Structures are given as structure tokens and as C-alpha cells.
């Protein structure tokens, strides 16, 4: 069970992105907790002179997997406003909340009432995080609850994943903003080879975005690709 290690020191941790830390060559990341001593997901908490770090595991987070697999464009940073589509129980959103800090804000959206109930519990400890029970397919339904944002992060396993992203980008992402699409090939077409699905998705994205990176998520996630795109 996760718990604070009060004997740990700063030594060995380095900041690899703003608000994201790594120790040595460990295949995991850490963030400075906005809710010290709170272990939302049984993660390890490590006390250091700079604050309490939370262990962020790539096998549980596609964003962490992409970073460990070499993703270079990290627009999720302190003070950013983020719309997270497909927030689920809040594992990755809780780390996004840590990264953006008190001056940032996170709209965490999911369509499952059962999932959002858990998301609410996580959000209660985090003033910069708002849980929303909404369907990402219908962004017009939450325009009154979500402001313009710097970043959209999407992890929605639907056949029309690219279309969902485009709809939300058109309404909520500021010009020049960055979007992340954690694309699951098998959710789009189970019969087609993932490489072909990724190629088709990339071609579709190019019509509206500048593609900054395409990062495979193996071995943490099979048949997944993280597309990082910028709104023109």
C-alpha cells in the first residue's frame, strides 16, 4: 500500500518537464502533489525537501507512457488550462492537476455516472479540478461549463476518435493551442492493422492541424499511438 517515505531526499530526482520529475532511469515519473498525504490511487508518496512527490506509473497512464517513450512536446505545464476528455476515475487527471498547479485549471469530463462519482472524490481534494458528467461526442452540451483552454487531452475509445477531437477543438481550444489524442487502433477498426489505422488517422488530422509528434505507447499500451497536434 502506498504511503509517505519521510526518509527520502531530493537527491536523484530531476525535473524532466515543468512539474514532472524522474529519478535515475526508473520507468516511472513523479509530480509534486497538490494534496499532500493523500494517496488517491494507492500510489507511493515520497517526501523531499521540495515537497511531496507522487509516483506516476506509465502502465496506468497513456500520458506518462508517451513521456517515457520520448514525447518532447509537453504543453501541460504550470498555469495551463486543460480540457480532459475521457477522464475516467481520475488517475491521469490527478497528475495533470499536480502539474498545472494552483494557477492552472482542469475540466475533467466523462460520460459514465459511476466513473464521475469517483472523479468527484478526487476533485474534492483539488481546487483546480472540475469533474463534468458530459458526453465528449456532444460538446455543444457543455459550452456553458467549459472555457477556452490551452490544451485538450483526449482518451476516448470510440470509432470516431478523430471526429470527437475536432469537434471539441473547434469550440474550446485557443488558436495555437495543443491537443493530445491517445488513439486506440482496435477501437476504430479491429479488423485492420494498427499501422494502417494510425496512417489514416494522421492523414485526417493533417487537414486541420500541424502534427508535432506521433509517439507509440508500447510496451505500456498495445496498439496505441499518441498524436500531438497544434491548432493552426
SVG drawing of the C-alpha trace seen along z (x, -y; Angstrom):
<svg xmlns="http://www.w3.org/2000/svg" viewBox="-26 -32 47 40">
<polyline fill="none" stroke="black" stroke-width="0.4" points="0.0,0.0 1.3,-3.5 2.5,-5.7 4.9,-8.6 8.6,-7.8 9.9,-10.5 13.5,-9.4 13.8,-10.1 15.7,-13.1 15.8,-15.3 18.9,-13.5 18.3,-11.6 15.2,-13.4 15.4,-15.8 12.8,-17.8 12.3,-16.5 9.4,-18.8 7.9,-21.6 6.2,-19.9 7.3,-16.4 10.2,-14.6 12.2,-11.4 14.7,-9.6 17.6,-8.0 16.5,-5.6 13.3,-4.5 10.5,-3.7 8.1,-5.9 7.6,-9.6 6.6,-11.8 4.7,-15.0 4.6,-17.4 1.3,-16.7 -1.3,-19.4 -2.9,-17.3 -0.1,-16.2 -0.5,-12.9 -3.5,-11.9 -3.0,-8.7 -5.9,-8.7 -4.8,-5.5 -2.6,-3.7 0.4,-5.4 3.7,-5.8 4.2,-9.2 7.8,-10.4 8.7,-13.3 11.5,-15.5 12.8,-19.0 10.9,-20.4 7.6,-18.8 5.8,-15.5 6.2,-13.6 3.6,-11.2 4.6,-8.2 3.1,-8.3 3.1,-4.8 3.1,-4.6 1.2,-1.3 -1.7,-3.2 -1.4,-6.4 -1.0,-6.9 0.3,-10.4 3.1,-9.1 3.8,-6.3 4.2,-8.8 6.6,-10.9 8.7,-7.9 8.7,-6.9 10.3,-10.1 7.5,-12.6 9.0,-16.1 6.1,-18.5 4.6,-18.9 2.1,-21.8 0.5,-20.6 2.5,-22.8 2.1,-25.1 -0.8,-27.6 -2.2,-25.9 -6.0,-25.5 -6.8,-21.9 -9.9,-20.1 -9.6,-16.4 -11.9,-14.2 -12.3,-10.7 -11.2,-11.4 -12.4,-8.0 -11.7,-7.6 -9.2,-10.4 -5.8,-8.7 -4.1,-10.7 -6.2,-13.8 -4.9,-13.9 -1.3,-14.1 -2.3,-16.8 -3.8,-18.7 -0.5,-18.5 1.4,-19.7 -0.7,-22.7 -0.8,-23.8 -2.9,-26.2 -2.8,-28.8 -4.0,-26.3 -7.4,-24.7 -8.6,-21.3 -12.0,-20.4 -12.2,-16.6 -15.0,-15.1 -16.6,-11.6 -20.0,-10.3 -20.3,-7.5 -22.1,-8.4 -20.3,-5.6 -16.9,-6.8 -17.7,-10.5 -18.7,-9.7 -15.1,-8.6 -13.8,-11.6 -15.7,-13.9 -14.0,-12.4 -10.6,-13.0 -11.6,-16.6 -12.7,-17.4 -9.0,-17.5 -8.1,-19.6 -9.3,-23.2 -8.0,-23.4 -10.1,-20.4 -13.8,-20.3 -15.5,-17.0 -18.1,-17.0 -20.7,-14.4 -20.9,-15.0 -20.6,-13.2 -17.5,-14.3 -19.4,-13.5 -21.7,-16.4 -19.5,-19.4 -22.3,-21.9 -23.9,-20.5 -21.2,-21.8 -20.2,-25.1 -21.7,-26.9 -19.4,-25.0 -16.1,-25.0 -14.0,-28.0 -11.4,-28.3 -8.3,-26.2 -4.7,-25.9 -4.7,-22.1 -7.2,-19.4 -6.3,-15.9 -8.4,-13.1 -8.6,-9.4 -11.9,-8.3 -12.0,-4.7 -14.7,-5.3 -14.6,-4.6 -14.8,-8.3 -12.0,-9.4 -10.6,-11.9 -14.0,-13.5 -14.6,-13.9 -11.3,-15.7 -12.0,-18.1 -15.5,-19.0 -14.0,-19.9 -11.0,-21.7 -13.3,-23.9 -15.2,-25.1 -12.7,-25.1 -9.1,-25.2 -7.5,-28.6 -5.6,-29.4 -2.1,-27.9 -3.2,-25.5 -2.0,-21.9 -4.1,-18.8 -3.2,-15.2 -5.1,-12.2 -4.4,-8.9 -5.7,-6.8 -6.6,-3.2 -6.4,-1.4 -8.6,1.5 -11.5,-0.8 -11.5,-2.3 -11.2,0.9 -10.5,4.2 -10.0,6.0 -7.4,3.5 -3.8,3.5 -3.0,0.8 -0.3,-0.8 -2.9,-1.4 -5.4,-2.9 -2.7,-5.2 -1.8,-6.3 -5.4,-7.1 -5.9,-9.0 -2.8,-11.0 -3.9,-12.0 -7.3,-13.1 -5.6,-15.1 -3.3,-16.9 -6.3,-18.5 -6.9,-20.7 -3.7,-20.5 0.0,-20.7 1.2,-17.3 4.0,-17.8 4.6,-14.2 3.4,-10.6 4.5,-8.5 3.8,-4.8 2.8,-3.7 4.1,-0.1 5.1,1.7 2.8,-0.1 -0.3,-0.1 -0.7,2.2 -1.9,0.8 -2.0,-2.8 -0.4,-6.0 -0.2,-9.4 -0.8,-12.1 0.4,-15.6 -1.1,-18.3 -1.3,-22.1 -4.3,-24.1 -3.4,-26.3"/>
</svg>
